[in-house]
Amino acid sequence: MRWNGLRMGLLAVASALAVTGAFPTGSHAADGVPVRFQARVSWVAAETMVVATDDGVAVNVDLSQVAQDEYQRLAPGARVIVNGARGRNRIQASSIESPEP
């Protein structure tokens, strides 16, 4: 039951991103479109991270292609720069950086 709720939540986030213009829409919205954005970490578990943009939009980030040392010490509230590509209902991250102080 809990996973079903999480799945519905992720679908709602993806819909919100499309509506708010956080991702390109239409024929230019093909998977693999490069993205780079700043956000705050909401939580990290295994190879998944959820971040909140400055607009308050929650974004699901797949960390499976990122070196673990880039994200293992991140705590909720930490500011990050996510580099990656748009995937189905999430961002496939290629790297996670800390913004310059």
Secondary structure as the mmCIF struct_conf table of DSSP 4:
data_model
#
loop_
_struct_conf.conf_type_id
_struct_conf.id
_struct_conf.beg_label_comp_id
_struct_conf.beg_label_asym_id
_struct_conf.beg_label_seq_id
_struct_conf.end_label_comp_id
_struct_conf.end_label_asym_id
_struct_conf.end_label_seq_id
HELX_RH_AL_P HELX_RH_AL_P1 ARG A 2 THR A 20
TURN_TY1_P TURN_TY1_P1 GLY A 21 GLY A 21
BEND BEND1 ALA A 22 PHE A 23
HELX_RH_3T_P HELX_RH_3T_P1 GLY A 26 HIS A 28
TURN_TY1_P TURN_TY1_P2 ASP A 31 GLY A 32
STRN STRN1 PRO A 34 ALA A 45
TURN_TY1_P TURN_TY1_P3 ALA A 46 GLU A 47
STRN STRN2 THR A 48 ALA A 52
TURN_TY1_P TURN_TY1_P4 ASP A 54 ASP A 55
BEND BEND2 GLY A 56 GLY A 56
STRN STRN3 ALA A 58 ASP A 62
TURN_TY1_P TURN_TY1_P5 SER A 64 GLN A 65
BEND BEND3 VAL A 66 VAL A 66
HELX_RH_3T_P HELX_RH_3T_P2 GLN A 68 GLU A 70
TURN_TY1_P TURN_TY1_P6 TYR A 71 ARG A 73
TURN_TY1_P TURN_TY1_P7 PRO A 76 GLY A 77
STRN STRN4 ARG A 79 GLY A 87
TURN_TY1_P TURN_TY1_P8 ARG A 88 ASN A 89
STRN STRN5 ARG A 90 GLU A 97
HELX_LH_PP_P HELX_LH_PP_P1 SER A 98 GLU A 100
#
